[in-house]
Amino acid sequence: MTTFADFGLPTALVSALARRDIVEPFGIQSATLPDSLAGRDVLGRGPTGSGKTVAFALPLVTRLAAVTRARRRGRPAGLVLVPTRELAVQVERTVHFLAKAAGLRTMTVYGGVGYPGQLKQLAAGVDIVIATPGRLEDLIERGACDLSEVKVTVLDEADLMADMGFLPPVRRLLDLTPPGQRLLFSATLDGDVDKLVRKYLDKPVTHSVEPPKERPAEHLVFLVTRENRQQVLVDLLSGAGRSLVFARTKHGATKLASDLTRAGVPATELHGNLSQGIRQRNLTAFSTGAVRVLVATDIAARGIHVDDIALVVHSDPPAEAKAFLHRSGRTARAGATGIVVTLCQQDQNRKVKAMMAAAGIGNARREVVGPGSDLIAEVRGERAAPLTYVPEPVVDRRFETKRPRQAPGQARGRSFGHARGATKARAQLGTGAWGRSAEAPADRPGGNRKGQQPKGGGSRGGR
């Protein structure tokens, strides 16, 4: 068995890893460490949850610890660029415990919080900065930070930075750093990321770790009706395990978290309309188990590492395969198993089938499902448990979106309003538009109706 000690890492770092029961390296770590520790530029490609953070944190800290250098005001020696605030916080946690063992000082730089704290830390001197591009540019323009002494630069989740439109500021920041060692880690290394590599990395060594051929996550498609989909969600999420639910819009995430909590399923939200303090508080509540359901927009699809997420639910199916894989990657991490459920209404059937086929998941189990379905009980398994408390969701009221006006005659105060009469009976039985068969229906023509799937809901996250 290969261990971290076999790579010739400083004893202090090996001991720090061992104290956290990190002894045997993952594939991406074993592949990249020989080259990155030798000072070469490295491209690391691996799936979500493959251990990329430790893979770049170890050479970053090792290289800087070996350099005799007094800290200088606002002049870091190491830089890690990440696309979102949450990822900056999580990366810093890993880098910090290694840096502390080596006597180095770290800090995070991201938007959504005040400047004074970050200005004070920079003025005191720091060795490694983990930053989102927007806020770091702001601090440089204020004269608070200077990248001219950076020796190691890391780009984490480079493909997400490209997707979110952050490559222009990333290029400007790289132009301000000297040509020292550069490490780029990403789930994919194509398109705009490849252009970035060609311009800023010097003869990089590429290491790719493919996802396992047998996917540890089990994929299911629940064929639901408009009338019963919310109650199916309540039933599905009433188990005792930790679940991550994806909504398409910020308003939709807020409403769904509130509706779930009122229905007896403690839930909180994560999206770009919340202040950074509220976002971090909600994420902490989820990761510590204080709240077991997190309803998020795609801001949480990348870089959010929370252990033991047993279930991922696509309440609103994403538009394309890449987003589907990134969302689904929140479960079944580091070899653990997990379940991914996609809710699909009749008019979404054709697009969902095509999206999942493009994602390489063309044989997912598909069944018509209603509240009380045996399949829901099967998915929950031992996760089912009685609820003992129902906390209020943590919401930043300053950014709360006003509820849309109800149509004339629409019933009030019914979060999960079922249709009346025969439609209500069909919704309770899980039939409705899909009929009574438990088998997947044939594709039918027709697209989304106007207003059914609002666009947007993402978050810039870089400031």
Long-range contacts (C-beta under 8 A, 24 or more apart in sequence): 2-30, 4-58, 7-33, 7-34, 7-37, 7-58, 8-37, 9-37, 9-58, 9-62, 10-62, 10-65, 10-102, 12-101, 12-102, 13-58, 13-61, 13-62, 13-98, 13-101, 13-102, 15-101, 16-97, 16-98, 16-100, 16-101, 17-54, 17-98, 20-97, 22-54, 25-51, 25-54, 26-50, 26-51, 26-54, 26-55, 26-209, 26-334, 27-51, 27-209, 28-52, 28-55, 28-207, 28-209, 29-54, 29-55, 29-58, 31-207, 31-208, 31-209, 32-56, 32-183, 32-207, 33-58, 33-59, 35-205, 35-207, 36-181, 36-183, 37-62, 39-63, 39-181, 40-181, 40-203, 40-204, 40-205, 41-181, 41-182, 41-183, 41-201, 41-202, 41-203, 41-204, 41-205, 42-183, 42-184, 42-204, 42-205, 42-206, 42-207, 43-184, 43-185, 43-186, 43-189, 43-197, 43-201, 43-204, 43-205, 43-206, 43-207, 44-183, 44-184, 44-185, 44-186, 44-207, 44-208, 44-209, 45-185, 45-186, 45-187, 45-188, 45-189, 45-206, 45-207, 45-208, 45-209, 46-185, 46-187, 46-208, 46-209, 47-187, 47-209, 47-210, 47-211, 47-329, 48-187, 48-302, 48-325, 48-326, 48-329, 48-330, 48-333, 49-305, 49-329, 49-332, 49-333, 49-334, 50-209, 50-334, 51-334, 52-156, 52-185, 53-90, 53-91, 53-94, 53-95, 53-156, 54-94, 55-185, 56-80, 56-154, 56-156, 56-183, 56-185, 57-91, 57-94, 57-95, 57-98, 58-98, 59-152, 59-181, 59-183, 60-95, 60-128, 60-152, 60-154, 60-183, 61-95, 61-98, 61-99, 61-102, 61-104, 61-128, 62-102, 63-151, 63-152, 63-181, 64-102, 64-104, 64-127, 64-128, 64-151, 64-152, 65-102, 65-103, 65-104, 67-151, 71-105, 71-124, 71-125, 71-126, 71-127, 72-125, 72-149, 73-122, 73-123, 73-124, 73-125, 74-122, 74-123, 74-125, 74-143, 74-144, 74-145, 74-146, 75-125, 75-145, 75-146, 75-147, 75-148, 75-149, 76-126, 76-127, 76-128, 76-129, 76-145, 76-147, 76-149, 76-150, 77-127, 77-128, 77-149, 77-150, 77-151, 77-152, 78-127, 78-128, 78-129, 78-150, 78-151, 78-152, 78-153, 78-154, 79-128, 79-129, 79-131, 79-147, 79-150, 79-152, 79-153, 79-154, 79-173, 79-177, 80-128, 80-129, 80-130, 80-131, 80-153, 80-154, 80-156, 81-131, 81-132, 81-133, 81-136, 81-153, 81-154, 81-155, 81-156, 81-161, 81-170, 81-173, 82-130, 82-131, 82-132, 82-156, 82-157, 82-161, 82-303, 83-132, 83-133, 83-156, 83-157, 83-160, 83-161, 83-164, 83-166, 83-302, 83-303, 83-461, 83-462, 84-132, 84-160, 84-299, 84-302, 84-303, 84-459, 84-461, 84-462, 85-110, 85-111, 85-112, 85-132, 85-276, 85-279, 85-461, 86-270, 86-279, 86-280, 86-283, 86-299, 86-300, 86-303, 86-304, 86-461, 87-156, 87-157, 87-302, 87-303, 87-304, 88-130, 88-131, 88-132, 89-280, 90-303, 90-304, 90-305, 91-130, 91-156, 91-303, 92-130, 95-128, 95-130, 99-127, 99-128, 104-128, 106-130, 109-135, 109-136, 109-139, 109-145, 110-135, 110-276, 110-463, 111-135, 111-138, 111-276, 111-462, 111-463, 112-275, 112-276, 112-277, 112-279, 112-463, 113-276, 113-277, 115-139, 115-142, 118-144, 119-144, 132-461, 132-462, 132-463, 133-161, 133-166, 133-169, 133-170, 133-173, 133-462, 134-166, 134-169, 134-460, 134-462, 134-463, 135-462, 135-463, 136-173, 137-169, 137-172, 137-173, 138-463, 140-173, 140-176, 147-173, 147-176, 147-177, 148-176, 148-177, 148-178, 149-178, 150-177, 150-178, 150-180, 151-178, 151-180, 151-181, 152-180, 152-181, 152-182, 152-183, 153-177, 153-180, 153-181, 153-182, 153-183, 154-182, 154-183, 154-184, 154-185, 155-182, 155-183, 155-184, 155-185, 155-186, 155-196, 156-185, 156-186, 156-303, 157-185, 157-186, 157-187, 157-302, 157-303, 158-184, 158-185, 158-186, 158-189, 158-193, 158-196, 159-186, 159-187, 159-188, 159-189, 159-190, 159-191, 159-193, 160-186, 160-187, 160-302, 160-303, 160-326, 161-462, 162-191, 162-192, 162-193, 162-196, 163-322, 164-458, 164-460, 164-461, 164-462, 165-460, 166-462, 167-192, 167-196, 169-462, 170-196, 171-196, 171-199, 171-200, 174-200, 187-326, 215-332, 215-361, 216-332, 216-335, 216-336, 216-337, 216-338, 217-312, 217-328, 217-331, 217-332, 217-337, 217-338, 217-339, 217-340, 218-337, 218-338, 218-339, 218-340, 218-365, 219-328, 219-339, 219-340, 219-342, 219-356, 219-361, 219-364, 219-365, 220-339, 220-340, 220-341, 220-342, 220-364, 220-365, 220-366, 220-367, 220-375, 220-379, 221-341, 221-342, 221-344, 221-352, 221-356, 221-364, 221-365, 221-366, 221-367, 221-440, 222-341, 222-342, 222-343, 222-344, 222-367, 222-369, 222-375, 223-344, 223-345, 223-346, 223-349, 223-366, 223-367, 223-368, 223-369, 223-434, 223-440, 223-441, 224-343, 224-344, 224-345, 224-368, 224-369, 224-370, 224-430, 224-434, 225-345, 225-346, 225-426, 225-427, 225-431, 225-432, 225-433, 225-434, 226-345, 226-433, 227-418, 227-419, 227-423, 227-424, 227-426, 227-427, 227-432, 228-370, 228-371, 228-418, 228-427, 228-428, 228-430, 228-432, 229-315, 229-343, 229-345, 230-259, 230-415, 230-416, 231-371, 231-416, 231-418, 231-427, 232-343, 232-369, 232-370, 232-371, 232-373, 232-376, 232-430, 233-260, 233-313, 233-315, 233-343, 234-260, 234-263, 234-264, 234-265, 234-371, 234-416, 235-371, 235-372, 235-373, 235-376, 236-311, 236-313, 236-341, 236-376, 236-379, 236-380, 237-265, 237-267, 237-293, 237-311, 237-313, 238-264, 238-265, 238-380, 238-384, 238-387, 239-310, 239-311, 239-380, 239-381, 239-383, 239-384, 239-385, 240-292, 240-382, 240-383, 240-384, 240-385, 241-292, 241-308, 241-310, 241-311, 241-383, 242-286, 242-289, 242-292, 242-293, 242-306, 242-308, 242-309, 242-310, 242-311, 243-292, 243-293, 243-294, 243-309, 243-310, 243-311, 243-312, 243-313, 244-293, 244-294, 244-296, 244-300, 244-306, 244-309, 244-311, 244-312, 244-313, 244-330, 244-331, 245-293, 245-294, 245-295, 245-296, 245-312, 245-313, 245-315, 246-295, 246-296, 246-297, 246-298, 246-300, 246-301, 246-312, 246-313, 246-314, 246-315, 246-316, 246-318, 246-327, 247-295, 247-296, 247-297, 247-315, 247-316, 247-457, 248-297, 248-316, 248-318, 248-453, 248-454, 248-455, 248-456, 248-457, 249-297, 249-316, 249-454, 249-455, 249-456, 249-457, 250-297, 250-401, 250-456, 250-457, 250-459, 251-401, 251-457, 252-315, 252-316, 252-454, 252-457, 253-295, 253-296, 253-297, 253-457, 254-395, 254-400, 254-401, 255-403, 256-295, 256-315, 257-293, 257-295, 257-393, 258-393, 258-395, 259-415, 259-416, 260-293, 260-295, 261-390, 261-391, 261-392, 261-393, 262-415, 263-415, 263-416, 264-387, 264-390, 265-293, 265-387, 266-291, 266-292, 266-293, 266-387, 266-389, 266-390, 266-391, 267-291, 267-293, 267-294, 267-295, 267-393, 268-293, 268-294, 268-295, 268-393, 268-394, 269-294, 269-295, 269-296, 269-393, 269-395, 270-294, 270-295, 270-296, 270-297, 270-299, 270-300, 271-296, 271-297, 271-299, 271-457, 271-459, 272-297, 272-299, 272-458, 272-459, 272-460, 272-461, 273-396, 273-399, 273-400, 273-401, 273-459, 274-395, 274-396, 274-399, 275-396, 275-398, 275-399, 278-394, 278-395, 278-396, 281-394, 282-394, 285-394, 290-391, 291-391, 291-393, 297-457, 297-458, 297-459, 298-323, 298-326, 298-327, 298-457, 298-458, 299-458, 299-459, 299-461, 300-330, 301-326, 301-327, 301-329, 301-330, 302-326, 304-330, 305-333, 306-330, 307-333, 308-336, 309-333, 309-338, 310-338, 310-339, 310-383, 311-338, 311-339, 311-340, 311-341, 311-379, 311-383, 312-338, 312-339, 312-340, 312-341, 313-340, 313-341, 313-342, 313-343, 314-340, 314-341, 314-342, 314-343, 315-343, 316-343, 316-453, 317-342, 317-343, 317-344, 317-348, 317-351, 317-352, 317-355, 318-355, 319-351, 319-355, 320-355, 320-358, 321-355, 321-356, 321-358, 321-359, 322-359, 324-355, 324-356, 324-359, 325-359, 339-379, 341-379, 345-433, 346-433, 346-434, 346-441, 346-444, 347-446, 347-447, 347-448, 347-449, 347-452, 348-448, 349-441, 349-443, 349-444, 350-443, 350-444, 353-443, 366-439, 366-440, 367-438, 367-439, 367-440, 368-430, 368-431, 368-434, 368-435, 368-436, 368-437, 368-438, 368-439, 368-440, 368-441, 369-430, 370-427, 370-428, 370-429, 370-430, 370-431, 370-432, 371-427, 371-428, 371-430, 372-428, 372-430, 373-430
